[in-house]
Amino acid sequence: MTEGILALLASIPLVTIFILMVGLRWPAVKAMPVALGITILLALFIWKTPLNWVLASGLNGMVVMLKIILIVFGALTLLFTLKESGALDVINQGFSTISPDRRVQTIIIAWLFGSFIEGAAGFGVPAALVAPLLLSLGFPALAAVMVALIANTTAVAFGTVGTPTLIGIGSTLNTPEILKTLSERGLTYSGFISEVGDWTAIIHAITGSLIPLIMVVVLTRFFGEKKSIKEGLAIWPYAIFSGLCFVVPYLVVALLLGPEFPSLLGGLIGLFILIPLTKAGFLKPKQVWDFPAKEKWETNWSGSISFPNIIPKGKLSLIKAWTPYAFIGLILVLTRVSFLPFSNWIKSVKITASSLFGTTVNTDFDPLNNSGVLPFMLIALLCIPFFNMNKKQVSLAWGDAVKRIKGPFLALFFAVPMVQIMMISGTNDNGFHSMPISMAVYMADVFRNAWPLVDAFVGALGAFMSGSNTVSNMLFSLLQYSVADNLGISHIIVVSLQNVGGSLGNMINVQKIITACAVVGLIGVEGLIIKRSIIPMTVAILITGIVGYILISFVVPGLF
């Protein structure tokens, strides 16, 4: 069987996802089971992968899925706990006093606060939180969703304490062949993943410094009374500075501390820098920009949901409202840095299973090292006495979290094992490459030295289809690594471009669009959002591709 036919067969699960989710508009919870079934059939009957290997990789995928779901659930419990306590409303009021200019509010809330939330929670939580915050400030629902999605990009590669990089890439490339290659090069696997994180941050920092400007240009073009791009470009000094307020600490943290903290600390530091300077008038636009009067709004701008204020018991200060997030950052730092003993302590509680179904596939689960448990659920529980919450408030918060987790759970329940089976399909007596490598060999022949220019589009496609940069990295990291291997170019840069592309693909991420629309009551505008967001996403990815090409060809041509 030729490589072209193998690549075509290997692409069937991905094409199926695209047709079902994009063409037929099936939700992921329906599309992913079909794709998983096709993947299993291909592995068993075309690749002739032994059944015990399919079962082992599927079970390992379930464990990886459980790790992700715990993170999402922990983030949701914290979010809804803060909402029911009234802390989110206090935080919102604090934002509204900084500036009446909608462009400034967009940058501070969607870009910096959203990036901080992405670093702590991820998995759609930032857009689901930022959009209602903007809506409560008087933004049209459609505008709130669009800017929330555009802003939720640069931070995504290191979202949820580095999950897309550490799990999305880290759990995918940990194969015997790659470990052997790295060993021959004098590299450790953890060192390799750390370098991928470093270069992801470097590439993202270049593109990310422009994201706030792109975001406000989209805002004024589609939601201003004059429909003018110039009104967005008018605050370019403030927009570029706000981009740097995030990406500079983001890059420094990535290089010094690794993939877990760049987004969380970058967003937090950026807020501490930009908010006081904005209040002091630094680079603040002289002319205040606002939306037209509500009677002039287009019919598809408004949603059906309003967010009444939840009055907290007693007087809740802004500092007290922010305290849970401060403790999240503190606990994450204390338990993740290697030079303190806490990291080893929480990792010592671990459940392991080796040689699953008689294969060499191993799996493990360390619950205390999962950020969904520590610190998210812990802080959510501590918030109950801290904010003097009653049983009804607690019940509503945790009940909402349980309801919201069902969709991601079902989608990931099928998506993650599918990815694991695709990766392990290379274990066969036919001599066939695994499915991702089969596609990689063929694609490398087609694009050859132009690959860095299209690399990030592959990551964006994965995020668009799967609803997650983590899953996109699971789908395509091995493919990207194999393409780099075949072309003889930097594996680290190529995989990093995949990571960056998956992050930028969040602008048209179907699942996150649906989620964000749901929380502001928008119905039937998903296609319009995708249509409008494709332009800024394409611009950002083209810049990324050019940066990647320059790095590989001229700056670090010898980098592994």
C-alpha positions as a printed NumPy array, in Angstrom:
array([[  0.   ,   0.   ,   0.   ],
       [  1.461,   3.373,  -1.023],
       [  2.11 ,   6.213,   1.438],
       [ -0.474,   8.331,  -0.389],
       [ -3.233,   5.766,   0.152],
       [ -2.182,   5.244,   3.78 ],
       [ -2.243,   9.005,   4.358],
       [ -5.687,   9.207,   2.781],
       [ -7.002,   6.405,   4.991],
       [ -5.362,   7.905,   8.085],
       [ -7.075,  11.23 ,   7.424],
       [-10.576,   9.69 ,   7.388],
       [-11.222,  10.233,  11.15 ],
       [-10.189,  13.889,  10.863],
       [-12.176,  14.44 ,   7.675],
       [-15.151,  12.802,   9.397],
       [-14.871,  15.261,  12.293],
       [-14.697,  18.189,   9.862],
       [-17.728,  17.058,   7.837],
       [-19.87 ,  16.24 ,  10.855],
       [-19.009,  19.273,  12.979],
       [-18.584,  21.912,  10.28 ],
       [-20.653,  20.698,   7.363],
       [-23.524,  19.078,   9.261],
       [-23.015,  21.129,  12.455],
       [-23.031,  18.125,  14.732],
       [-21.856,  18.831,  18.289],
       [-18.596,  17.219,  19.381],
       [-20.463,  14.837,  21.677],
       [-22.015,  13.243,  18.582],
       [-19.158,  13.623,  16.099],
       [-16.357,  12.275,  18.278],
       [-17.894,   8.817,  18.924],
       [-18.24 ,   8.303,  15.163],
       [-14.617,   9.351,  14.607],
       [-13.455,   7.04 ,  17.408],
       [-15.336,   4.113,  15.888],
       [-13.753,   4.733,  12.483],
       [-10.309,   5.002,  14.082],
       [-10.723,   1.654,  15.859],
       [-11.833,  -0.039,  12.626],
       [ -8.877,   1.407,  10.71 ],
       [ -6.429,   0.355,  13.423],
       [ -7.753,  -3.203,  13.619],
       [ -8.484,  -4.015,   9.983],
       [ -6.213,  -1.764,   7.874],
       [ -3.202,  -1.198,  10.119],
       [ -3.67 ,  -4.652,  11.709],
       [ -2.816,  -3.27 ,  15.153],
       [ -3.275,  -6.041,  17.766],
       [ -6.448,  -5.719,  19.823],
       [ -4.569,  -5.627,  23.133],
       [ -2.599,  -2.573,  21.947],
       [ -5.801,  -0.822,  20.887],
       [ -7.355,  -1.556,  24.287],
       [ -4.223,  -0.421,  26.141],
       [ -3.951,   2.856,  24.269],
       [ -7.675,   3.462,  24.681],
       [ -7.445,   2.913,  28.436],
       [ -4.45 ,   5.225,  28.657],
       [ -6.503,   7.803,  26.776],
       [ -9.236,   7.486,  29.398],
       [ -6.731,   8.293,  32.139],
       [ -5.463,  11.338,  30.248],
       [ -9.078,  12.403,  29.726],
       [ -9.727,  12.086,  33.472],
       [ -6.796,  14.409,  34.208],
       [ -8.199,  17.038,  31.844],
       [-11.768,  16.718,  33.116],
       [-10.654,  17.194,  36.726],
       [ -8.92 ,  20.427,  35.727],
       [-12.018,  21.702,  33.931],
       [-14.354,  20.726,  36.778],
       [-12.135,  22.368,  39.389],
       [-11.996,  25.565,  37.349],
       [-15.781,  25.599,  36.933],
       [-16.472,  25.05 ,  40.639],
       [-14.258,  28.008,  41.474],
       [-15.845,  30.201,  38.803],
       [-19.424,  29.531,  39.893],
       [-18.51 ,  29.788,  43.572],
       [-17.155,  33.299,  42.98 ],
       [-20.235,  34.145,  40.948],
       [-22.685,  33.034,  43.647],
       [-20.688,  34.763,  46.391],
       [-20.893,  38.1  ,  44.598],
       [-17.116,  38.338,  44.224],
       [-17.312,  38.384,  40.424],
       [-19.696,  41.324,  40.525],
       [-17.281,  43.265,  42.729],
       [-14.44 ,  42.465,  40.332],
       [-16.629,  43.648,  37.46 ],
       [-17.405,  46.937,  39.175],
       [-13.699,  47.465,  39.708],
       [-13.068,  47.14 ,  35.99 ],
       [-15.812,  49.605,  35.039],
       [-14.227,  52.438,  37.045],
       [-10.896,  52.295,  35.202],
       [-12.064,  53.871,  31.925],
       [-15.352,  54.518,  30.092],
       [-13.663,  53.84 ,  26.727],
       [-14.914,  50.517,  25.389],
       [-11.612,  49.821,  23.627],
       [ -9.716,  50.19 ,  26.892],
       [-12.236,  48.029,  28.758],
       [-11.904,  45.385,  26.048],
       [ -8.126,  45.249,  26.349],
       [ -8.027,  45.127,  30.146],
       [-10.838,  42.599,  30.577],
       [-10.612,  40.393,  27.482],
       [ -6.854,  40.513,  26.903],
       [ -5.256,  40.718,  30.365],
       [ -7.922,  39.4  ,  32.742],
       [ -8.941,  36.764,  30.178],
       [ -5.318,  35.669,  29.781],
       [ -4.95 ,  35.342,  33.539],
       [ -8.091,  33.18 ,  33.687],
       [ -6.779,  31.093,  30.783],
       [ -3.572,  30.491,  32.7  ],
       [ -5.518,  29.35 ,  35.742],
       [ -8.482,  27.582,  34.146],
       [ -8.531,  27.345,  30.35 ],
       [-10.809,  24.955,  28.438],
       [-13.331,  27.627,  27.424],
       [-13.65 ,  29.208,  30.858],
       [-12.056,  32.586,  29.883],
       [-14.5  ,  33.273,  27.047],
       [-17.389,  32.034,  29.193],
       [-16.316,  34.435,  31.966],
       [-15.142,  37.432,  29.927],
       [-18.185,  37.607,  27.631],
       [-20.684,  37.985,  30.537],
       [-18.39 ,  40.528,  32.221],
       [-18.366,  42.632,  29.054],
       [-22.097,  42.142,  28.593],
       [-22.763,  43.438,  32.101],
       [-20.738,  46.553,  31.256],
       [-23.069,  47.346,  28.346],
       [-21.364,  45.587,  25.434],
       [-23.522,  44.031,  22.7  ],
       [-23.561,  40.267,  23.248],
       [-22.101,  39.558,  19.801],
       [-19.233,  42.008,  20.369],
       [-18.534,  40.508,  23.794],
       [-18.205,  37.022,  22.336],
       [-16.038,  38.036,  19.377],
       [-13.453,  40.021,  21.346],
       [-13.367,  37.374,  24.08 ],
       [-12.456,  34.736,  21.488],
       [ -9.846,  36.868,  19.713],
       [ -8.204,  37.775,  23.024],
       [ -8.171,  34.154,  24.197],
       [ -5.301,  33.078,  21.946],
       [ -1.753,  33.906,  23.039],
       [ -2.384,  32.615,  26.548],
       [ -3.852,  29.302,  25.386],
       [ -0.576,  27.436,  24.769],
       [  0.12 ,  27.709,  28.506],
       [ -3.502,  27.662,  29.641],
       [ -4.659,  25.638,  32.634],
       [ -1.167,  25.677,  34.094],
       [  0.486,  24.566,  30.855],
       [ -1.904,  21.73 ,  29.948],
       [ -1.791,  22.133,  26.111],
       [  2.016,  21.976,  26.221],
       [  2.651,  19.573,  29.103],
       [ -0.197,  17.134,  28.391],
       [ -1.245,  17.929,  24.824],
       [  2.319,  17.673,  23.5  ],
       [  4.04 ,  16.004,  26.454],
       [  1.801,  12.929,  26.546],
       [  1.869,  12.564,  22.755],
       [  5.563,  12.569,  21.885],
       [  6.634,  10.321,  24.752],
       [  7.347,   7.331,  22.486],
       [ 10.304,   4.892,  22.581],
       [ 11.543,   6.057,  19.166],
       [ 11.576,   9.732,  20.133],
       [ 13.123,   9.026,  23.537],
       [ 15.906,   7.098,  21.799],
       [ 16.539,   9.941,  19.351],
       [ 16.635,  12.512,  22.138],
       [ 19.034,  10.344,  24.144],
       [ 21.359,  10.083,  21.145],
       [ 21.31 ,  13.881,  20.934],
       [ 22.083,  14.235,  24.634],
       [ 18.62 ,  15.588,  25.419],
       [ 16.122,  14.542,  28.062],
       [ 12.441,  14.358,  27.251],
       [ 11.545,  16.952,  29.903],
       [ 14.242,  19.221,  28.496],
       [ 12.818,  18.813,  24.999],
       [  9.284,  19.725,  26.136],
       [ 10.699,  22.678,  28.08 ],
       [ 12.414,  23.958,  24.918],
       [  9.179,  23.57 ,  22.979],
       [  7.588,  25.743,  25.645],
       [ 10.375,  28.325,  25.378],
       [ 10.076,  28.671,  21.597],
       [  6.294,  28.638,  21.755],
       [  6.527,  31.64 ,  24.072],
       [  9.044,  33.421,  21.831],
       [  6.889,  33.012,  18.71 ],
       [  3.698,  33.864,  20.581],
       [  5.3  ,  36.99 ,  22.06 ],
       [  5.933,  38.4  ,  18.581],
       [  2.413,  37.747,  17.336],
       [  0.764,  38.361,  20.689],
       [  2.004,  41.923,  20.979],
       [ -0.324,  42.731,  18.058],
       [ -3.418,  40.849,  19.276],
       [ -4.898,  43.741,  21.351],
       [ -4.646,  46.051,  18.335],
       [ -6.235,  43.454,  16.044],
       [ -8.988,  42.981,  18.626],
       [ -9.968,  46.649,  18.93 ],
       [ -9.843,  47.085,  15.157],
       [-12.389,  44.265,  14.826],
       [-14.467,  45.882,  17.589],
       [-14.686,  49.308,  15.94 ],
       [-15.072,  47.891,  12.426],
       [-18.106,  45.749,  13.177],
       [-19.67 ,  47.439,  16.224],
       [-18.917,  51.143,  15.896],
       [-21.421,  53.645,  14.602],
       [-19.01 ,  54.579,  11.804],
       [-17.916,  50.954,  11.162],
       [-14.388,  52.338,  11.074],
       [-11.042,  50.545,  11.293],
       [ -9.391,  53.895,  11.991],
       [-11.133,  54.221,  15.354],
       [ -9.411,  51.024,  16.442],
       [ -6.035,  51.989,  14.977],
       [ -6.299,  55.363,  16.744],
       [ -5.235,  53.806,  20.054],
       [ -2.326,  51.81 ,  18.62 ],
       [  0.212,  53.107,  21.193],
       [ -2.004,  51.964,  24.071],
       [ -2.855,  48.68 ,  22.337],
       [  0.775,  47.79 ,  21.564],
       [  1.852,  48.746,  25.076],
       [ -0.888,  46.564,  26.56 ],
       [  0.324,  43.704,  24.359],
       [  3.833,  44.13 ,  25.729],
       [  2.513,  44.344,  29.32 ],
       [  1.457,  40.719,  28.898],
       [  3.953,  39.147,  26.501],
       [  7.132,  40.447,  28.175],
       [  6.467,  38.861,  31.616],
       [  4.866,  35.916,  29.798],
       [  8.107,  35.298,  27.894],
       [ 10.357,  35.828,  30.918],
       [  8.298,  33.414,  33.036],
       [  8.322,  30.796,  30.259],
       [ 12.105,  30.948,  29.991],
       [ 12.722,  30.914,  33.763],
       [  9.925,  28.772,  35.239],
       [  8.685,  26.626,  32.346],
       [  5.312,  26.046,  30.645],
       [  3.039,  26.092,  33.714],
       [  3.045,  29.789,  34.629],
       [  3.515,  32.131,  31.607],
       [ -0.169,  32.896,  31.009],
       [ -1.196,  33.008,  34.656],
       [  1.625,  35.265,  35.829],
       [  1.817,  37.192,  32.548],
       [ -1.843,  38.166,  32.824],
       [ -1.561,  39.013,  36.523],
       [  1.6  ,  41.103,  36.122],
       [  0.115,  42.787,  33.063],
       [ -2.953,  43.823,  35.074],
       [ -0.783,  45.253,  37.845],
       [  1.179,  47.279,  35.28 ],
       [ -1.579,  48.482,  32.955],
       [ -4.422,  49.332,  35.367],
       [ -2.53 ,  51.942,  37.469],
       [ -0.962,  53.45 ,  34.348],
       [ -4.371,  53.654,  32.664],
       [ -5.847,  55.382,  35.71 ],
       [ -2.93 ,  57.813,  35.575],
       [ -3.696,  58.567,  31.917],
       [ -0.612,  56.93 ,  30.355],
       [ -1.214,  56.534,  26.583],
       [ -4.935,  56.653,  27.352],
       [ -6.98 ,  57.767,  24.306],
       [ -8.162,  61.369,  24.568],
       [-11.407,  60.705,  22.72 ],
       [-13.697,  58.177,  24.397],
       [-15.135,  55.551,  22.034],
       [-18.469,  53.911,  22.694],
       [-21.068,  51.806,  20.926],
       [-23.981,  53.513,  19.207],
       [-27.218,  53.963,  21.14 ],
       [-29.022,  50.653,  21.734],
       [-31.866,  51.564,  19.401],
       [-29.286,  51.616,  16.573],
       [-27.889,  48.172,  17.324],
       [-28.301,  45.513,  14.653],
       [-30.793,  42.78 ,  15.545],
       [-28.149,  40.036,  15.862],
       [-26.036,  42.036,  18.326],
       [-28.183,  41.293,  21.381],
       [-28.672,  38.077,  23.323],
       [-31.529,  36.864,  25.463],
       [-29.642,  36.707,  28.758],
       [-29.078,  39.464,  31.265],
       [-26.84 ,  39.25 ,  34.311],
       [-28.408,  40.849,  37.375],
       [-26.023,  41.847,  40.106],
       [-25.581,  39.377,  42.947],
       [-25.273,  41.431,  46.121],
       [-22.71 ,  39.848,  48.463],
       [-23.422,  39.55 ,  52.154],
       [-21.893,  42.47 ,  53.972],
       [-19.415,  44.817,  52.365],
       [-17.081,  42.938,  50.029],
       [-13.952,  44.836,  49.084],
       [-12.192,  44.533,  45.74 ],
       [ -9.124,  43.116,  47.489],
       [-11.192,  40.425,  49.2  ],
       [-12.938,  39.569,  45.916],
       [ -9.542,  39.062,  44.243],
       [ -8.068,  37.081,  47.169],
       [ -9.023,  33.602,  45.806],
       [ -7.197,  34.281,  42.544],
       [ -4.173,  35.541,  44.464],
       [ -4.05 ,  32.305,  46.457],
       [ -4.427,  30.26 ,  43.269],
       [ -1.336,  31.9  ,  41.824],
       [  0.562,  31.457,  45.096],
       [ -0.324,  27.76 ,  45.511],
       [  0.466,  26.971,  41.887],
       [  3.878,  28.563,  42.157],
       [  4.702,  26.887,  45.484],
       [  3.665,  23.433,  44.273],
       [  5.14 ,  23.576,  40.76 ],
       [  8.633,  25.031,  41.083],
       [ 11.274,  22.332,  41.402],
       [ 13.506,  24.048,  43.985],
       [ 10.836,  23.77 ,  46.712],
       [  9.874,  20.44 ,  48.362],
       [  6.107,  20.798,  47.811],
       [  6.271,  19.572,  44.212],
       [  7.774,  16.224,  45.238],
       [  5.314,  15.907,  48.11 ],
       [  2.198,  16.192,  45.968],
       [  3.687,  13.984,  43.244],
       [  4.394,  11.238,  45.778],
       [  0.679,  10.397,  45.839],
       [  0.428,   8.475,  42.585],
       [ -1.502,   5.549,  41.128],
       [  0.376,   3.681,  38.412],
       [ -0.42 ,   0.831,  36.05 ],
       [  2.193,  -0.723,  33.796],
       [  2.145,  -3.178,  30.907],
       [ -1.535,  -2.632,  30.178],
       [ -3.102,  -5.702,  28.529],
       [  0.34 ,  -7.23 ,  28.111],
       [  1.81 ,  -4.297,  26.158],
       [  4.504,  -1.76 ,  27.013],
       [  1.862,   0.963,  27.46 ],
       [  1.977,   2.476,  30.959],
       [ -0.256,   5.006,  32.638],
       [ -0.353,   6.955,  35.922],
       [ -2.551,   9.345,  37.845],
       [ -1.349,  11.735,  40.557],
       [ -4.475,  13.524,  41.86 ],
       [ -2.768,  16.086,  44.101],
       [ -0.609,  17.223,  41.189],
       [ -3.753,  17.984,  39.195],
       [ -4.568,  21.702,  39.293],
       [ -8.291,  20.92 ,  39.243],
       [ -7.926,  19.366,  42.7  ],
       [ -5.113,  21.543,  44.033],
       [ -5.698,  24.473,  44.048],
       [ -9.046,  24.955,  42.245],
       [-11.359,  22.688,  44.257],
       [ -9.485,  23.476,  47.462],
       [ -9.899,  27.226,  46.97 ],
       [-13.549,  26.782,  45.96 ],
       [-14.184,  24.993,  49.259],
       [-12.28 ,  27.624,  51.259],
       [-14.353,  30.356,  49.586],
       [-17.486,  29.042,  51.343],
       [-16.519,  30.273,  54.828],
       [-14.391,  33.105,  53.421],
       [-17.411,  34.704,  51.718],
       [-19.908,  33.402,  54.308],
       [-21.884,  31.505,  51.669],
       [-25.066,  29.624,  52.534],
       [-26.043,  26.103,  51.455],
       [-28.193,  27.35 ,  48.576],
       [-25.337,  29.363,  47.073],
       [-22.946,  26.431,  47.375],
       [-25.486,  24.057,  45.858],
       [-26.079,  26.38 ,  42.898],
       [-22.353,  26.831,  42.277],
       [-21.445,  23.146,  42.321],
       [-24.645,  22.221,  40.511],
       [-23.785,  24.609,  37.661],
       [-20.286,  23.111,  37.472],
       [-21.714,  19.598,  37.186],
       [-24.114,  20.69 ,  34.44 ],
       [-21.361,  22.484,  32.489],
       [-18.931,  19.556,  32.674],
       [-21.184,  17.092,  30.848],
       [-20.444,  18.37 ,  27.325],
       [-16.628,  18.501,  27.656],
       [-16.637,  15.126,  29.437],
       [-18.5  ,  13.339,  26.648],
       [-16.451,  14.992,  23.896],
       [-13.109,  14.24 ,  25.546],
       [-14.252,  10.727,  26.529],
       [-14.133,   9.814,  22.842],
       [-11.594,  12.329,  21.491],
       [ -8.627,  11.503,  23.728],
       [ -8.718,   7.693,  23.26 ],
       [ -9.104,   8.278,  19.526],
       [ -5.859,  10.247,  19.501],
       [ -4.046,   7.613,  21.572],
       [ -5.175,   4.812,  19.229],
       [ -4.062,   6.795,  16.175],
       [ -0.646,   7.18 ,  17.744],
       [ -0.222,   3.528,  18.714],
       [ -1.415,   2.204,  15.339],
       [  2.198,   1.955,  14.212],
       [  2.487,  -1.192,  16.327],
       [  1.726,  -3.723,  13.596],
       [  3.256,  -6.525,  11.525],
       [  2.657,  -4.752,   8.209],
       [  5.5  ,  -2.304,   8.615],
       [  3.016,   0.576,   8.313],
       [  3.761,   3.874,  10.004],
       [  1.216,   5.024,  12.574],
       [ -1.655,   7.13 ,  11.237],
       [ -0.152,  10.534,  12.109],
       [  3.238,   9.555,  10.682],
       [  1.607,   8.245,   7.479],
       [  0.01 ,  11.66 ,   6.984],
       [  3.276,  13.363,   7.886],
       [  5.33 ,  11.474,   5.31 ],
       [  2.875,  12.356,   2.548],
       [  2.434,  15.994,   3.602],
       [  6.181,  16.475,   3.856],
       [  6.486,  15.381,   0.234],
       [  3.82 ,  17.877,  -0.831],
       [  4.932,  20.997,   1.068],
       [  8.614,  20.279,   1.689],
       [ 10.573,  23.433,   2.624],
       [  7.424,  25.575,   2.731],
       [  6.146,  23.588,   5.71 ],
       [  6.887,  26.263,   8.373],
       [  4.53 ,  28.614,   6.518],
       [  1.574,  26.198,   6.76 ],
       [  2.498,  24.505,  10.03 ],
       [  0.399,  26.759,  12.293],
       [ -2.664,  26.352,  10.061],
       [ -2.611,  22.633,  10.906],
       [ -2.714,  23.46 ,  14.632],
       [ -5.568,  25.905,  14.05 ],
       [ -7.483,  23.282,  12.092],
       [ -7.092,  20.868,  14.996],
       [ -8.448,  23.406,  17.49 ],
       [-11.295,  24.26 ,  15.14 ],
       [-12.298,  20.61 ,  14.791],
       [-11.702,  19.328,  18.299],
       [-12.581,  22.391,  20.372],
       [ -9.283,  22.367,  22.265],
       [ -5.639,  23.243,  21.677],
       [ -4.788,  20.368,  24.007],
       [ -6.612,  17.905,  21.746],
       [ -5.202,  19.587,  18.629],
       [ -1.713,  19.009,  20.012],
       [ -2.612,  15.405,  20.756],
       [ -3.833,  14.965,  17.201],
       [ -0.977,  16.622,  15.365],
       [  2.168,  16.877,  17.523],
       [  3.491,  13.522,  16.373],
       [  2.619,  14.425,  12.801],
       [  4.514,  17.715,  13.144],
       [  7.508,  16.006,  14.729],
       [  7.564,  13.448,  11.913],
       [  7.354,  16.145,   9.23 ],
       [ 10.341,  17.898,  10.8  ],
       [ 12.17 ,  14.564,  10.881],
       [ 11.48 ,  13.928,   7.208],
       [ 12.448,  17.44 ,   6.128],
       [ 15.527,  17.648,   8.346],
       [ 14.415,  20.892,  10.012],
       [ 14.042,  21.873,  13.66 ],
       [ 11.673,  19.541,  15.507],
       [ 11.364,  22.029,  18.373],
       [ 10.316,  24.978,  16.175],
       [  7.921,  22.869,  14.102],
       [  6.161,  21.477,  17.188],
       [  6.125,  24.97 ,  18.704],
       [  4.402,  26.335,  15.593],
       [  1.773,  23.625,  16.002],
       [  1.235,  24.817,  19.579],
       [  0.952,  28.454,  18.516],
       [ -1.403,  27.611,  15.645],
       [ -3.671,  25.622,  17.939],
       [ -3.849,  28.643,  20.243],
       [ -4.731,  31.06 ,  17.446],
       [ -7.346,  28.61 ,  16.19 ],
       [ -9.394,  29.445,  19.274],
       [-10.765,  32.428,  17.359],
       [-12.861,  29.991,  15.303],
       [-13.06 ,  27.2  ,  17.874],
       [-16.568,  25.798,  17.397],
       [-17.035,  24.516,  20.948],
       [-15.845,  27.74 ,  22.556],
       [-17.989,  29.831,  20.22 ],
       [-21.033,  27.796,  21.22 ],
       [-20.136,  28.066,  24.909],
       [-19.561,  31.82 ,  24.808],
       [-22.765,  32.393,  22.834],
       [-24.709,  30.31 ,  25.332],
       [-23.635,  32.361,  28.362],
       [-24.825,  35.61 ,  26.744],
       [-27.959,  34.152,  25.147],
       [-26.949,  34.367,  21.48 ],
       [-28.539,  31.891,  19.073],
       [-27.771,  31.192,  15.422],
       [-24.781,  33.536,  14.964],
       [-21.988,  30.931,  15.207],
       [-21.413,  30.993,  11.451],
       [-21.217,  34.795,  11.422],
       [-18.637,  34.755,  14.217],
       [-16.502,  32.203,  12.361],
       [-16.77 ,  34.202,   9.128],
       [-15.659,  37.437,  10.802],
       [-12.977,  35.829,  12.965],
       [-11.26 ,  33.988,  10.106],
       [ -9.679,  37.254,   8.924],
       [ -7.846,  38.196,  12.16 ],
       [ -6.921,  34.541,  12.71 ],
       [ -5.444,  34.256,   9.218],
       [ -3.441,  37.465,   9.691],
       [ -2.029,  36.21 ,  12.997],
       [ -1.186,  32.769,  11.584],
       [  0.525,  34.228,   8.515],
       [  2.718,  36.352,  10.798],
       [  3.439,  33.223,  12.85 ],
       [  4.377,  31.248,   9.732],
       [  6.776,  33.939,   8.538],
       [  8.392,  34.113,  11.986],
       [  8.744,  30.313,  12.052],
       [ 10.271,  30.225,   8.566],
       [ 12.832,  32.891,   9.513],
       [ 13.742,  31.073,  12.721],
       [ 14.226,  27.706,  11.014],
       [ 16.026,  29.05 ,   7.952],
       [ 18.204,  31.813,   9.368],
       [ 18.142,  32.272,  13.164],
       [ 18.463,  28.757,  14.654],
       [ 18.919,  26.42 ,  11.657],
       [ 20.818,  23.869,  13.775],
       [ 18.272,  23.617,  16.609],
       [ 17.026,  20.05 ,  17.101]])
